[in-house]
Amino acid sequence: MGMQGFGHIVLHGIVLRETNYKEADKLLTLLTAEEGRLTVAARGARRKNSRFGAACQILCWSEFTVYRWGELYQISQAETVEEFRALRTDILSFALGCFMAEITEALAMDDASAGVLLRHLLNGLYALSALKKPPELVLPAFLWKLLALSGFEPLAERCGVCGRADIQSPRLEVEEGQVVCAACAAGRTLPLCDASLAALRHILYDDPGALYRFRLAPEPLRRLTAAAERFAETHLERGFQTLDYYHALRS
């Protein structure tokens, strides 16, 4: 249900993006539990004495009271619920969090159907912040699951060509969106391995509550991550500056 015809309304949302607007204002892109993706104006949010400046920071999960003002929704009140403070003291985790927000924004819709993506983003930020999961593990797990939730799930249970479950020397066919045996591969593929395929199956098919409960050696983890990033870039037909920045920090 949209907000047309309502006065003040309370929304619970996370700030995906903040843009400076006019002299001291911000434009915020929120992902909300009630209305999906939404752009709102936060008047005076950049002033030091702003009563809701803290709640209007990127990656803050907050309660917003908004009202319609012309072509925009305006914030009249805002209160921080969770700011994921640990992310803000670790530049690598914060950079990854910003990428998670950017790609979620790209996939979320402007309606309440985005609730599953909102929960996934909040769980990912919680894993980074409170659970202290390593960013290099959170990245592929979050990305593969986000793509699957958004309709871009690859076929990984069986070889997409011969159908065998014990895929031999597994490779990912990026455009076709399937894992295949090396002998069945055709076109552009990316190498996986038994360990990275097992992790991919865990991410796609196991209990979402256990999403980040796996371990991989560095090389299988690198393959899992490279495949996720190439798969996303191919099927979304775009790159992400925040991901480039995250990798620049790691290099």
C-alpha positions in Angstrom: 0.0 0.0 0.0 1.4 3.4 -1.0 1.5 6.5 1.0 -0.7 8.7 -1.2 -3.4 10.4 0.8 -1.8 9.9 4.2 -0.5 12.6 6.6 2.4 11.7 8.8 3.4 8.0 8.6 6.0 6.0 10.5 8.6 4.0 8.5 11.3 1.6 9.6 14.2 1.7 7.2 17.9 1.6 6.5 19.8 4.4 4.8 21.2 3.0 1.5 22.5 6.3 0.2 22.8 9.9 1.3 23.3 12.9 -1.0 23.9 16.5 0.0 21.0 18.7 -0.9 20.8 22.5 -0.8 22.8 24.2 2.0 22.3 21.8 4.9 19.9 19.2 3.8 20.2 15.6 2.6 18.4 13.4 0.2 18.2 9.8 1.6 17.5 6.6 -0.3 15.8 4.3 2.2 14.9 0.6 2.1 11.9 0.4 4.4 9.8 -2.5 5.8 6.6 -0.7 4.8 7.2 0.9 1.4 10.3 -0.7 -0.1 12.8 1.7 -1.6 12.0 5.3 -1.1 13.6 8.7 -1.4 13.1 11.3 1.4 14.4 14.7 2.2 16.0 15.4 5.6 16.0 19.1 6.1 18.9 20.4 8.2 20.4 16.9 8.7 23.9 18.2 7.9 23.8 20.8 10.7 25.7 19.9 13.9 22.7 20.5 16.1 20.3 18.5 13.8 17.9 16.6 16.0 17.9 13.6 13.6 21.3 13.9 11.9 22.6 10.7 13.5 19.6 8.6 12.2 20.2 9.9 8.7 23.7 8.4 8.2 24.3 5.7 5.6 23.8 2.2 7.0 21.7 3.4 9.9 18.6 1.4 10.7 16.1 4.0 12.0 12.5 4.9 12.6 11.4 7.8 10.5 8.2 9.9 10.6 7.6 11.4 7.2 5.0 13.5 5.4 4.4 14.6 1.8 5.8 18.0 0.8 5.5 18.8 -2.9 7.3 16.1 -4.9 9.2 14.8 -1.9 8.6 13.1 1.3 10.1 15.0 4.2 11.3 13.7 7.5 9.7 15.3 10.6 11.2 12.9 13.2 13.9 10.2 13.1 15.3 8.0 15.8 18.3 5.6 15.4 17.5 2.0 16.2 20.8 0.4 15.1 23.8 2.2 13.7 26.1 -0.9 13.4 28.8 1.1 15.3 31.5 -1.5 14.8 31.4 -1.0 11.0 32.3 2.7 11.5 35.5 1.8 13.2 36.8 -0.6 10.6 37.2 1.0 7.1 37.2 -2.4 5.3 34.0 -3.6 6.9 32.4 -0.1 6.3 33.4 -0.2 2.6 31.9 -3.6 2.2 28.7 -2.4 4.0 28.5 0.4 1.5 28.7 -2.0 -1.4 26.0 -4.2 0.2 23.8 -1.1 0.4 24.6 0.0 -3.2 23.8 -3.4 -4.8 20.7 -3.9 -2.6 19.5 -0.5 -3.8 20.0 -1.6 -7.4 17.9 -4.7 -6.9 15.2 -3.4 -4.6 11.8 -2.2 -5.9 9.8 0.8 -4.8 7.2 -1.3 -3.0 6.8 -3.5 0.0 8.0 -6.6 -1.8 11.6 -5.6 -1.0 11.1 -6.9 2.6 13.1 -10.0 2.0 16.1 -8.0 0.7 15.8 -5.7 3.7 16.1 -8.6 6.1 19.0 -10.0 4.1 20.9 -6.7 4.2 20.3 -6.2 8.0 21.5 -9.8 8.6 24.6 -9.2 6.5 25.5 -5.9 8.4 24.9 -7.7 11.7 27.2 -10.5 10.7 29.9 -7.9 9.9 29.3 -5.7 12.9 28.2 -7.8 15.9 29.3 -11.3 14.9 32.7 -10.0 13.5 32.5 -12.3 10.5 35.5 -11.6 8.2 34.6 -9.4 5.3 36.2 -11.7 2.8 33.7 -14.4 3.8 30.7 -12.1 4.1 31.1 -10.7 0.6 30.5 -13.9 -1.5 27.9 -15.2 0.9 25.9 -12.0 0.9 26.3 -11.5 -2.8 25.3 -15.0 -4.0 22.3 -15.0 -1.7 21.2 -11.5 -2.7 21.3 -12.5 -6.4 19.3 -15.6 -5.7 16.7 -13.7 -3.7 16.4 -11.3 -6.6 15.7 -13.9 -9.2 19.3 -14.5 -10.4 19.9 -17.9 -8.7 22.3 -20.1 -10.6 21.7 -23.8 -11.1 24.2 -25.5 -8.8 22.5 -28.7 -7.6 23.5 -30.7 -10.7 25.6 -30.2 -13.8 23.5 -28.0 -16.1 24.4 -30.2 -19.1 24.8 -33.8 -18.1 22.7 -33.7 -14.9 25.1 -35.4 -12.6 25.1 -34.3 -8.9 28.8 -35.0 -8.4 30.0 -32.3 -10.8 33.5 -33.1 -12.1 36.0 -30.2 -11.9 33.1 -27.7 -11.6 33.0 -24.5 -13.7 30.4 -21.7 -13.7 28.9 -20.8 -17.1 28.3 -17.2 -16.4 25.8 -16.2 -19.1 23.8 -19.4 -18.8 23.7 -19.2 -15.0 24.7 -22.8 -14.3 27.5 -24.9 -12.9 28.8 -27.6 -15.2 31.4 -30.3 -15.3 34.6 -29.2 -17.0 34.0 -31.7 -19.8 30.5 -30.2 -20.4 31.6 -26.6 -20.3 31.1 -24.3 -23.4 31.6 -20.6 -23.8 32.8 -18.3 -21.1 33.3 -20.1 -17.8 34.9 -19.5 -14.4 36.7 -22.2 -12.4 35.3 -23.4 -9.1 36.4 -26.4 -7.1 34.7 -29.0 -4.9 35.1 -26.8 -1.8 33.8 -23.6 -3.5 30.9 -25.5 -5.0 30.0 -27.0 -1.6 30.0 -23.4 -0.2 27.9 -22.1 -3.0 25.3 -24.9 -2.4 25.3 -24.1 1.3 24.7 -20.4 0.5 21.9 -21.1 -2.0 20.1 -24.1 -0.4 20.8 -24.4 3.3 19.1 -22.6 6.2 19.5 -18.8 5.8 20.1 -18.5 9.5 23.4 -20.4 8.9 24.4 -18.4 5.9 27.7 -17.2 7.3 28.6 -20.4 9.1 31.1 -21.9 6.8 34.8 -21.8 6.3 36.9 -22.0 3.1 40.6 -22.0 2.5 41.9 -18.9 0.7 41.9 -20.3 -2.9 38.4 -21.8 -2.9 37.2 -18.6 -1.2 38.8 -16.5 -4.0 37.1 -18.6 -6.6 33.8 -18.3 -4.9 34.1 -14.5 -4.7 35.4 -14.0 -8.2 32.5 -16.1 -9.6 30.0 -14.1 -7.6 31.3 -10.7 -8.7 31.5 -11.7 -12.4 28.0 -13.3 -12.2 26.6 -10.0 -10.7 28.4 -7.8 -13.2 27.1 -9.9 -16.1 23.5 -10.3 -15.1 23.0 -6.8 -13.7 25.0 -5.3 -16.6 26.9 -2.9 -14.4 29.8 -2.5 -12.0 29.8 -0.9 -8.5 32.2 1.8 -7.4 31.9 0.8 -3.8 33.1 -2.7 -4.7 36.0 -1.3 -6.5 36.9 0.8 -3.5 36.6 -2.2 -1.2 39.1 -4.1 -3.3 41.4 -1.1 -3.5 41.6 -1.1 0.3 42.5 -4.8 0.3 45.3 -4.5 -2.3 
